[in-house]
Amino acid sequence: MIIVTGGAGFIGSCLVAALCARGQDVIVVDRLRDSGKWRNLRRHIPVRIISPDDLETLLADNGITVDAVFHLGAISATTARDGDLVWNTNVALSERLWTWCAQRGVRFIYASSAATYGAADRPDQFSDDPARLSMLEPLNLYGWSKQVFDLHVKRHQERGETVPPQWAGLKFFNVYGPNEYHKGSMISVVKVKYDEVKAGHPARLFRSDRPDIADGEQMRDFIWVGDVVKVMLWLYDHPEVSGLFNCGTGVARSYLDLAYAVCDAAGVQRAVEFVDMPESLRGQYQSFTQADMSRLRAAGYTDAFTSLEDGIARYVRDHLSKADPYL
């Protein structure tokens, strides 16, 4: 049995689909609510779906044998403001699951975030070397909460405490792909730009808030969700590998590149309009991200990552252009 927290969400449901395709029994811990998240699981039905409120009861059940926990559930909005809620969800719950896995001998793979890198804006500043972990300065509450748990994991190791037989944290960069449709303001830029151009509008991009970066030349490491799932499955298939790893492509691409790729995939003329960045994002906006993938490569991961153009073309062709866009 495998537990996936956040298993009805974007990345979680894509992982559940891949695990079900392997014939794995999966328990999803999530809230379906009324945002249509149930559609993410419609074709890939888990053994059980339980509310996070019932997680303690599940963990106390000695009648189930759990091989691994993929902990993807979190408050992931970079604009989150409720510190107590974010702490309880992103830190305290993660600690509870870590302790349970360590005590039970269950493997633990969890979601960290590139938001932990804060205002980093050079390739050398995106190293996932554990020795650099305490130097990071996240810009927002969400990134800070992920940084806190990464530091807690490091502390457990340094103190020689009992740890899960395999543990891995993945610092997800900018993930895009199917099953993200419930995410509201946190939906990927790819989906937002597709909706704009299909409605006959130009793709709207934020003007740069930095004098040294031209409009549209803000750069991010955009990663296709299928590649993220492949990394997680590779870790599951290699229980000897533990550590904190970046999960991006290792290549930064501009928002202008992304907008043009969306236009091309949608079959419309390339057209871009620049708009002012919202005040709420100024000073908290990462103008450059690029994952240093050397540690994951050194651990043995050899698969190529999907290019931005190929990933967007696949997303549009196989999902966004369909009446039913779900995986």
C-alpha positions as CSV (number, residue, x, y, z in Angstrom):
1,M,0.0,0.0,0.0
2,I,1.2,3.5,-0.8
3,I,-0.2,6.7,0.8
4,V,-0.2,9.9,-1.3
5,T,-1.1,13.0,0.6
6,G,-2.5,15.7,-1.7
7,G,-3.3,12.8,-4.0
8,A,-6.4,14.5,-5.5
9,G,-4.3,17.6,-6.4
10,F,-2.3,18.5,-9.4
11,I,1.0,16.6,-9.0
12,G,-0.5,14.1,-6.6
13,S,-3.2,12.9,-9.0
14,C,-0.7,12.5,-11.8
15,L,1.4,10.4,-9.5
16,V,-1.7,8.4,-8.4
17,A,-2.4,7.8,-12.1
18,A,1.1,6.4,-12.7
19,L,1.0,4.2,-9.5
20,C,-2.4,2.8,-10.5
21,A,-1.1,2.0,-13.9
22,R,1.6,-0.1,-12.2
23,G,-1.1,-2.0,-10.3
24,Q,-0.2,-0.3,-7.0
25,D,-2.8,0.0,-4.2
26,V,-3.0,3.7,-3.3
27,I,-4.7,5.5,-0.4
28,V,-5.2,9.2,-1.1
29,V,-5.3,11.7,1.7
30,D,-7.0,14.9,0.5
31,R,-10.2,17.0,0.5
32,L,-12.2,16.8,-2.6
33,R,-14.5,19.7,-1.7
34,D,-16.4,21.4,-4.6
35,S,-13.6,22.5,-6.9
36,G,-13.9,19.5,-9.2
37,K,-10.8,17.7,-7.9
38,W,-12.7,14.4,-8.0
39,R,-12.2,14.6,-11.8
40,N,-8.5,14.3,-11.3
41,L,-9.1,10.8,-9.9
42,R,-12.0,9.7,-12.1
43,R,-9.9,7.4,-14.3
44,H,-7.4,6.3,-11.6
45,I,-9.4,5.3,-8.6
46,P,-7.5,4.8,-5.4
47,V,-8.4,2.1,-2.8
48,R,-9.5,4.8,-0.4
49,I,-9.8,8.5,-0.1
50,I,-9.6,9.9,3.4
51,S,-9.8,13.4,4.8
52,P,-6.7,14.8,6.4
53,D,-8.8,15.0,9.5
54,D,-8.9,11.2,9.6
55,L,-5.2,10.7,9.0
56,E,-4.4,10.0,12.6
57,T,-6.9,7.1,12.6
58,L,-5.3,5.7,9.4
59,L,-1.8,5.9,10.9
60,A,-3.0,4.1,14.0
61,D,-4.4,1.2,12.0
62,N,-2.0,-1.7,12.4
63,G,-4.0,-3.7,9.9
64,I,-2.5,-2.0,6.8
65,T,1.0,-2.5,5.5
66,V,2.4,0.7,4.0
67,D,5.4,0.6,1.8
68,A,5.9,4.3,1.2
69,V,4.4,7.7,1.8
70,F,4.5,10.4,-0.9
71,H,3.8,13.5,1.0
72,L,2.6,16.1,-1.5
73,G,-0.2,17.8,0.4
74,A,0.5,21.4,1.4
75,I,-0.8,24.9,1.4
76,S,1.2,25.9,-1.7
77,A,-0.1,29.4,-2.4
78,T,2.9,31.8,-2.4
79,T,0.4,34.5,-1.3
80,A,-0.7,32.6,1.8
81,R,-0.9,34.8,4.9
82,D,-2.2,32.6,7.8
83,G,1.0,31.6,9.5
84,D,-0.6,29.2,12.0
85,L,-2.4,27.3,9.3
86,V,0.6,27.1,7.0
87,W,2.8,25.9,9.9
88,N,0.3,23.2,11.0
89,T,-0.2,22.0,7.5
90,N,3.3,22.3,5.9
91,V,5.5,21.8,8.9
92,A,3.8,20.0,11.8
93,L,2.0,17.5,9.6
94,S,5.2,16.8,7.7
95,E,7.0,16.2,11.1
96,R,4.2,13.8,12.2
97,L,4.5,11.8,9.0
98,W,8.3,11.7,9.1
99,T,8.2,10.4,12.7
100,W,5.6,7.8,11.8
101,C,7.6,6.6,8.8
102,A,10.8,6.5,10.9
103,Q,9.2,4.4,13.6
104,R,7.4,2.1,11.2
105,G,10.2,1.6,8.7
106,V,8.2,3.2,5.9
107,R,9.9,5.1,3.0
108,F,9.1,8.8,2.9
109,I,9.2,11.0,-0.2
110,Y,8.0,14.6,0.2
111,A,7.6,17.8,-1.7
112,S,9.8,20.7,-1.0
113,S,9.9,23.8,-3.3
114,A,12.1,26.1,-5.3
115,A,10.4,28.9,-3.4
116,T,13.0,28.1,-0.7
117,Y,15.6,29.8,-2.9
118,G,14.0,33.2,-2.4
119,A,15.7,36.0,-4.3
120,A,18.4,33.8,-5.8
121,D,19.0,35.0,-9.3
122,R,22.2,33.3,-10.5
123,P,22.6,29.6,-11.5
124,D,25.2,28.9,-8.7
125,Q,22.6,30.0,-6.1
126,F,20.3,27.1,-6.9
127,S,22.5,24.4,-5.5
128,D,20.7,21.7,-3.4
129,D,23.9,21.0,-1.5
130,P,22.8,20.4,2.1
131,A,25.8,22.5,3.3
132,R,24.1,25.5,1.7
133,L,20.6,24.8,3.1
134,S,20.8,27.2,6.1
135,M,21.9,30.1,3.8
136,L,18.7,30.2,1.9
137,E,16.3,33.1,2.5
138,P,12.7,32.5,1.2
139,L,10.6,35.5,0.2
140,N,7.2,34.3,1.4
141,L,5.5,32.3,4.1
142,Y,5.0,29.2,1.8
143,G,8.7,29.1,0.9
144,W,9.7,29.6,4.5
145,S,7.6,26.7,5.7
146,K,9.2,24.4,3.1
147,Q,12.6,25.6,4.2
148,V,11.8,24.9,7.8
149,F,10.9,21.3,7.2
150,D,14.0,20.8,5.0
151,L,16.1,22.1,8.0
152,H,14.2,19.8,10.4
153,V,15.1,16.8,8.2
154,K,18.8,17.9,8.2
155,R,18.7,18.3,12.0
156,H,17.3,14.8,12.5
157,Q,20.1,13.4,10.5
158,E,22.8,15.4,12.2
159,R,21.6,14.3,15.6
160,G,21.7,10.6,14.6
161,E,18.0,10.1,15.2
162,T,16.0,7.3,13.6
163,V,15.0,8.2,10.1
164,P,12.9,6.5,7.5
165,P,14.7,3.7,5.6
166,Q,14.5,5.9,2.5
167,W,13.7,9.6,2.5
168,A,13.8,12.1,-0.3
169,G,12.7,15.7,-0.6
170,L,12.1,17.2,-4.0
171,K,12.4,20.9,-4.6
172,F,9.8,21.3,-7.3
173,F,10.4,24.2,-9.7
174,N,7.6,25.5,-12.0
175,V,5.5,22.5,-12.8
176,Y,2.8,22.5,-15.5
177,G,0.5,19.9,-17.0
178,P,-3.0,18.3,-16.8
179,N,-5.1,18.2,-13.6
180,E,-4.2,21.6,-12.4
181,Y,-7.5,23.1,-13.3
182,H,-8.8,23.5,-9.7
183,K,-5.8,25.6,-8.6
184,G,-7.3,29.1,-9.2
185,S,-4.7,31.8,-9.0
186,M,-2.0,29.3,-8.5
187,I,-2.6,27.6,-11.9
188,S,0.4,27.4,-14.2
189,V,1.3,30.3,-16.5
190,V,1.0,27.8,-19.4
191,K,-2.7,27.2,-18.8
192,V,-3.4,31.0,-18.2
193,K,-1.7,32.0,-21.5
194,Y,-3.5,29.2,-23.4
195,D,-6.8,30.5,-22.2
196,E,-5.9,34.0,-23.2
197,V,-4.8,33.3,-26.7
198,K,-7.7,30.9,-27.4
199,A,-10.0,33.7,-26.4
200,G,-8.5,35.9,-29.1
201,H,-6.3,38.0,-26.8
202,P,-2.6,38.4,-26.8
203,A,-0.6,36.5,-24.1
204,R,-0.3,39.0,-21.2
205,L,3.1,39.0,-19.4
206,F,4.2,41.1,-16.4
207,R,6.5,43.9,-17.1
208,S,9.9,43.4,-15.4
209,D,10.2,45.1,-12.0
210,R,14.0,45.1,-12.4
211,P,15.9,47.6,-14.6
212,D,18.5,44.9,-15.5
213,I,15.9,42.5,-16.9
214,A,13.9,43.3,-20.1
215,D,10.1,42.8,-20.2
216,G,9.4,39.1,-20.9
217,E,12.9,38.1,-20.2
218,Q,12.2,37.0,-16.6
219,M,13.3,33.3,-16.6
220,R,12.1,30.2,-14.8
221,D,12.8,26.5,-14.9
222,F,9.5,25.1,-16.2
223,I,9.1,21.4,-15.8
224,W,6.5,19.1,-17.4
225,V,4.5,17.2,-14.7
226,G,5.2,13.9,-16.4
227,D,8.9,14.4,-15.7
228,V,8.2,15.2,-12.1
229,V,6.3,11.9,-11.8
230,K,9.2,10.0,-13.5
231,V,11.6,11.4,-10.9
232,M,9.3,10.3,-8.0
233,L,8.9,6.8,-9.5
234,W,12.6,6.5,-10.0
235,L,13.2,7.3,-6.4
236,Y,10.6,4.7,-5.4
237,D,12.4,2.2,-7.6
238,H,15.7,3.0,-6.0
239,P,15.2,2.7,-2.3
240,E,19.0,3.1,-1.7
241,V,18.8,6.7,-2.8
242,S,18.0,9.3,-0.1
243,G,18.5,13.1,0.0
244,L,17.2,16.5,-0.8
245,F,17.2,17.1,-4.5
246,N,16.1,19.8,-7.0
247,C,13.4,18.8,-9.4
248,G,13.5,21.0,-12.5
249,T,15.0,20.6,-16.0
250,G,18.2,22.4,-15.3
251,V,17.4,24.9,-18.1
252,A,15.9,28.4,-17.5
253,R,13.5,29.7,-20.1
254,S,12.0,33.1,-20.5
255,Y,8.3,33.9,-20.2
256,L,8.5,35.2,-23.7
257,D,9.7,31.8,-24.9
258,L,6.7,30.3,-23.0
259,A,4.2,32.7,-24.5
260,Y,5.5,32.0,-28.0
261,A,5.4,28.2,-27.4
262,V,1.8,28.5,-26.3
263,C,0.8,30.5,-29.3
264,D,2.5,28.0,-31.6
265,A,0.9,25.0,-29.9
266,A,-2.5,26.7,-30.1
267,G,-2.1,27.5,-33.7
268,V,-2.5,31.3,-33.4
269,Q,-0.2,34.2,-34.4
270,R,2.4,35.1,-31.8
271,A,1.2,38.2,-29.9
272,V,2.3,39.4,-26.5
273,E,1.1,42.3,-24.3
274,F,2.9,43.5,-21.2
275,V,1.0,44.6,-18.1
276,D,2.2,46.0,-14.7
277,M,3.1,43.5,-12.0
278,P,0.6,43.5,-9.2
279,E,1.8,45.3,-6.1
280,S,1.3,42.2,-4.0
281,L,4.0,40.4,-6.1
282,R,6.6,43.2,-6.1
283,G,9.6,42.3,-4.0
284,Q,8.4,38.6,-3.8
285,Y,8.7,37.7,-7.4
286,Q,11.5,35.4,-8.5
287,S,12.8,36.8,-11.8
288,F,15.2,33.8,-12.4
289,T,15.2,30.1,-11.4
290,Q,17.3,27.3,-12.7
291,A,17.6,24.0,-10.9
292,D,21.1,22.6,-10.4
293,M,20.4,19.0,-11.2
294,S,23.9,17.7,-10.6
295,R,23.1,15.9,-7.3
296,L,20.2,14.0,-8.7
297,R,22.3,13.1,-11.8
298,A,25.1,12.0,-9.5
299,A,22.6,9.8,-7.6
300,G,21.9,7.9,-10.8
301,Y,19.0,9.6,-12.5
302,T,19.7,9.6,-16.3
303,D,16.4,10.3,-18.1
304,A,16.2,13.4,-20.3
305,F,13.8,16.2,-19.4
306,T,11.1,17.4,-21.7
307,S,11.8,20.7,-23.5
308,L,9.5,23.6,-22.9
309,E,8.2,23.6,-26.5
310,D,7.6,19.8,-26.4
311,G,5.9,19.9,-23.0
312,I,3.6,22.7,-24.0
313,A,2.8,21.1,-27.3
314,R,1.9,17.9,-25.5
315,Y,-0.2,19.7,-22.9
316,V,-2.2,21.5,-25.6
317,R,-2.6,18.6,-28.0
318,D,-3.4,15.9,-25.5
319,H,-5.3,17.9,-22.8
320,L,-6.1,21.6,-23.2
321,S,-7.6,21.3,-26.7
322,K,-9.8,18.4,-25.7
323,A,-13.4,18.6,-24.3
324,D,-12.1,16.5,-21.4
325,P,-8.7,17.8,-20.5
326,Y,-8.0,15.5,-17.6
327,L,-5.3,12.9,-17.3
